[in-house]
């Protein structure tokens, strides 16, 4: 089993210590389980094909299912997308950070293994102090599917993560219950109206305040 670090989100010193340790693991191609405001995620360096391949392997994820990516700020969107469309800015300002994964045309920087060969990539900015500290310390985007084996329920606590998965990762950051449990809403922004690909923490009505959205 990978090392487990207990972190109090309201303790800046323990939070930064955990983020630095996680950054070191990710830089070496390792896997880190970490909390977000929705569920626990499984992180690997999104720009390392070897690290991303490990995520597919440990989760038993179908090879045709793309991996979502997390970044620390809007600059990460500009890095991973070909552009940031002007009409998406109100939505981005409202829900990033937050439980929204936006799918848009990927830049040449994104490896094929992340998107399962598709021309799009789903990206979100998590709204959790541990997740944001990790992303800022690492300074690169991470793939971050939920920390579960394929077909299992996404976990909101470390205790809910499969022992089989825990044994195959390098570090676990335990910040207690995420308080969420519902994954992010996934929105396809390559079309207008934008289309919900996965229902989640944000409702269609919430999204429609900022962009024309179809279910």
C-alpha positions, 0 to 999 in steps of 0.5 A: 500500500502507498504511504498515507498522509493525514492532512487537515485542510485548515492547517497550511503547514500540513497542507503544503507538506503533503502537496510537496510530497505529492509533487515529488511523487508525480514528478517521478511518474508516480500515482497519488490519490487526493481529495477534491470537493466532489470525490477522491481522485487518482492523479498522474502527470498528464504530460507523461505517457508512462504515468498516464498508462499506469492510471489505465492499468490500475483502474482497469479502465476501458481503453476507449474512455478518455481521462479527465484532466485537472489544472490549477487555474485558467492558464491550464485551460489555455495550455491544454485547449487550442483556445478559450472561446469568449462565450465560455468565459462567464461559465468559467468565471462562475464554476472554475474552480468548481465541480465542472469539467469542460470538454473542448478541442485539445492542443498538441500538448495533450498526449493521445493516451489521455484522450483515447485518441479523441480530438477533445479533452475534458478539463476542470479546476477543483475547488478543494484546498488540498487539490489546488495546493497539489496542482500549484506545487506540481506546476503541471496538469494531472489526469484525475479520474475518480479513485476507484476501480472501473465500475465501482462507485466514486469514493468520498472517503479514503475508507471507501477506496478499494484495497486493490487500488490502494496497494498500487498507488504511491501516495494517498492524501487523506483529508477526511470526507470530501463532503461531496460524493457527486462527481463533476458535471461534464459539459461538451463545449465543442458544440452550441448549445453545449451538451451535458455528457455526464450529469453531476454536481451542477444542474442544467439550470445552473449552467444555463445562467451562463451558456446555452446548454442542452441535455 
